[in-house]
């Protein structure tokens, strides 16, 4: 079945450090890929997405590139801030499955001063 | 516009009691999803509706769980009887299927504690 695997957290970084959160997927069809972010006490919200191979999604300084050859969608940011502390979820949606998303387990990011 | 509204935000109950969680999706959205989030299992899809019809309930853990969507603006998730292992945060999410954005809009969640 379809699945998403994320690196385990927590990831602890100092402010202005470079961030990478790894995400790989297994899918029987042609998925769209997403990163969602969950701030403390809140629901998930969409951070960025990519709908086909080699697409790059970007938002708020975060980027991720859809790599079909490695079935990956790693999240990166060049300089993290304390306000980026949250849980990040990688997710996929198979075309034609009516917006049903399959999520990874989430990676907690803690950014310190 | 109001987002997805869930109630209650927090619920503490005793084992064996009935629990009802409520969700009001974003107006105009035609698909609604119930997710459960725990530390051990992460985010699990329990059930989703399209145009008020349950499409996939394979994630509902057992017969103690039931969900309804009597109209486009309201859904409930009921647990009867509740057990301590049901303690989790339950999220409702909605989307306009066909808009092709894939963006689910989540509520703030209902944190359930079963003692």
Interface residues (C-beta under 8 A of the other chain):
Chain A: X32 X34 X41 X42 X43 X44 X45 X46 X49 X51 X89 X93 X98 X99 X100 X101 X102 X103 X104 X105 X106
Chain B: X4 X31 X33 X42 X43 X45 X48 X50 X55 X56 X91 X93 X95 X97 X101 X102 X103 X104 X105 X106 X107 X108 X109
